[in-house]
Amino acid sequence: MSVGFSGPPPIFSALFVIVPIFIVGVIVVMVVKGLSTWAGNNAAEVVNTQARVVSKRIEVSGGSGDTSSSTTYFVTFEFPDGRRIELRVRGSVHGLLVEGDQGTLNYQGTRFNDFQRDI
């Protein structure tokens, strides 16, 4: 009677199928979500309205050890009726805006286009 291994345990075989399917699924969901946001922004009307900068924030991700970090910039605008919207902006725009600035905000859906400060 010979006792031997007939291959890897079944759990390993299952993981070699489940893990790649999970990774591909996550990638597909991210792509669909990004395309949905992009299409929604394109379908939204372009809005020009008076607004005031009420806050700014920065979100940093990554950057541990030898990996590089990524920084995302956000600005919250308040409209005259009290509604607020937080929009993602470029770092160069974020650096030029100051809380309390008032002017004309141009945006489309969740996409920041421009902010012209009142003089």
Sine and cosine of phi, psi and omega as CSV:
sin_phi,cos_phi,sin_psi,cos_psi,sin_omega,cos_omega
0.00,0.00,0.79,-0.61,-0.05,-1.00
-0.95,-0.30,0.79,-0.61,0.06,-1.00
-0.96,-0.27,0.82,-0.57,-0.02,-1.00
-0.41,-0.91,0.05,-1.00,0.01,-1.00
-1.00,-0.09,0.68,-0.73,-0.01,-1.00
-0.96,-0.28,0.24,0.97,0.00,-1.00
0.68,-0.73,-0.02,-1.00,-0.01,-1.00
-0.94,0.35,0.40,-0.92,0.06,-1.00
-0.85,0.52,0.49,-0.87,-0.05,-1.00
-0.85,0.52,-0.51,0.86,0.00,-1.00
-0.89,0.46,-0.61,0.80,0.03,-1.00
-0.92,0.39,-0.66,0.75,0.04,-1.00
-0.88,0.48,-0.66,0.75,0.01,-1.00
-0.91,0.41,-0.65,0.76,-0.01,-1.00
-0.90,0.43,-0.55,0.83,0.02,-1.00
-0.93,0.38,-0.28,0.96,0.07,-1.00
-0.99,-0.15,-0.71,0.71,-0.10,-1.00
-0.93,0.38,-0.71,0.71,-0.06,-1.00
-0.88,0.47,-0.76,0.65,0.04,-1.00
-0.88,0.47,-0.61,0.79,0.04,-1.00
-0.90,0.44,-0.65,0.76,0.03,-1.00
-0.89,0.46,-0.71,0.70,-0.01,-1.00
-0.89,0.46,-0.72,0.69,0.02,-1.00
-0.89,0.45,-0.64,0.77,0.02,-1.00
-0.88,0.47,-0.69,0.73,0.03,-1.00
-0.89,0.45,-0.68,0.73,0.01,-1.00
-0.89,0.46,-0.69,0.73,0.01,-1.00
-0.89,0.46,-0.69,0.73,0.02,-1.00
-0.88,0.47,-0.67,0.74,0.00,-1.00
-0.90,0.44,-0.67,0.74,0.01,-1.00
-0.91,0.42,-0.70,0.71,0.00,-1.00
-0.89,0.45,-0.67,0.75,0.02,-1.00
-0.89,0.45,-0.69,0.72,0.02,-1.00
-0.89,0.46,-0.69,0.72,0.02,-1.00
-0.92,0.40,-0.59,0.80,0.03,-1.00
-0.90,0.43,-0.70,0.71,0.04,-1.00
-0.89,0.45,-0.71,0.71,0.00,-1.00
-0.87,0.49,-0.73,0.69,-0.01,-1.00
-0.92,0.40,-0.64,0.77,0.03,-1.00
-0.89,0.46,-0.66,0.75,0.04,-1.00
-0.91,0.42,-0.66,0.75,0.01,-1.00
-0.91,0.42,-0.54,0.84,-0.02,-1.00
-0.99,0.17,-0.35,0.94,-0.03,-1.00
-0.96,0.28,0.43,-0.90,0.04,-1.00
-0.97,0.25,0.49,-0.87,0.09,-1.00
-0.98,0.18,0.80,-0.60,-0.08,-1.00
-0.92,-0.39,0.77,-0.64,0.16,-0.99
-0.91,-0.42,0.88,-0.48,-0.05,-1.00
-0.48,-0.88,0.39,-0.92,0.08,-1.00
-0.94,0.35,0.64,-0.77,0.01,-1.00
-0.42,-0.91,0.29,-0.96,0.03,-1.00
-0.79,-0.61,0.66,-0.75,0.07,-1.00
-0.97,0.24,0.87,-0.49,-0.02,-1.00
-0.95,-0.31,-0.40,0.91,0.07,-1.00
-0.29,-0.96,0.34,-0.94,0.05,-1.00
-0.72,-0.69,0.54,-0.84,0.09,-1.00
-0.54,-0.84,0.34,-0.94,0.00,-1.00
-0.80,-0.59,0.65,-0.76,0.05,-1.00
-0.86,-0.51,0.88,-0.48,0.00,-1.00
-0.95,-0.32,0.75,-0.66,0.05,-1.00
-0.78,-0.62,0.48,-0.88,-0.02,-1.00
0.97,0.25,-0.30,-0.96,0.11,-0.99
1.00,-0.03,0.28,0.96,0.05,-1.00
-0.99,-0.10,0.64,-0.76,0.01,-1.00
0.92,0.39,-0.79,-0.62,-0.05,-1.00
-1.00,-0.03,0.04,1.00,-0.03,-1.00
-1.00,0.08,0.44,-0.90,0.02,-1.00
-1.00,0.05,0.35,-0.94,0.01,-1.00
-0.98,-0.22,0.30,-0.96,0.04,-1.00
-0.80,-0.60,0.72,-0.69,-0.02,-1.00
-0.90,-0.44,0.75,-0.66,0.05,-1.00
-0.89,-0.46,0.69,-0.73,-0.09,-1.00
-0.93,-0.38,0.67,-0.74,0.01,-1.00
-0.75,-0.67,0.54,-0.84,0.09,-1.00
-0.74,-0.68,0.70,-0.71,0.07,-1.00
-0.98,-0.19,0.81,-0.59,0.01,-1.00
-0.94,-0.33,0.60,-0.80,0.06,-1.00
-0.89,-0.45,0.73,-0.68,0.01,-1.00
-1.00,0.01,0.30,-0.95,-0.01,-1.00
-0.83,0.55,-0.47,0.88,0.00,-1.00
-0.99,0.11,0.04,1.00,0.05,-1.00
0.99,-0.11,-0.20,0.98,0.06,-1.00
-0.92,0.38,0.46,-0.89,0.03,-1.00
-0.78,-0.63,0.45,-0.89,0.08,-1.00
-0.61,-0.79,0.70,-0.71,0.08,-1.00
-0.97,-0.25,0.80,-0.59,-0.03,-1.00
-0.84,-0.54,0.59,-0.81,0.10,-1.00
-0.98,0.22,0.73,-0.69,-0.02,-1.00
-0.77,-0.64,0.27,-0.96,0.09,-1.00
-0.95,0.31,0.44,-0.90,0.00,-1.00
-0.86,0.51,-0.59,0.81,-0.01,-1.00
-0.92,0.40,-0.57,0.82,0.05,-1.00
-0.95,0.31,-0.70,0.71,-0.01,-1.00
-0.83,0.56,-0.66,0.75,-0.03,-1.00
-0.93,0.36,-0.42,0.91,-0.04,-1.00
-1.00,0.03,-0.33,0.95,-0.04,-1.00
-1.00,0.01,0.58,-0.82,0.02,-1.00
-0.80,-0.60,0.65,-0.76,0.05,-1.00
-0.83,0.56,0.75,-0.66,-0.05,-1.00
0.97,-0.23,-0.28,0.96,0.05,-1.00
-0.85,0.53,0.66,-0.75,0.06,-1.00
-0.85,-0.52,0.55,-0.83,0.00,-1.00
0.07,-1.00,-0.39,-0.92,-0.02,-1.00
-0.96,-0.28,0.86,-0.52,0.02,-1.00
-0.99,-0.11,0.73,-0.69,0.08,-1.00
-0.88,-0.47,0.88,-0.48,0.02,-1.00
-0.55,-0.83,0.29,-0.96,-0.02,-1.00
-0.66,-0.75,0.96,-0.27,-0.07,-1.00
0.93,0.38,-0.90,-0.45,0.08,-1.00
-0.96,-0.27,0.21,0.98,-0.05,-1.00
-0.99,-0.15,0.87,-0.50,0.08,-1.00
-0.97,0.25,0.74,-0.67,0.08,-1.00
-0.95,-0.30,-0.77,0.64,-0.10,-1.00
-0.23,-0.97,0.40,-0.92,0.15,-0.99
-0.67,-0.75,0.87,-0.50,0.03,-1.00
-0.97,-0.26,0.93,-0.36,-0.01,-1.00
-0.93,0.38,0.66,-0.75,0.10,-0.99
-0.94,0.34,0.61,-0.79,-0.01,-1.00
-1.00,-0.10,0.00,0.00,0.00,0.00
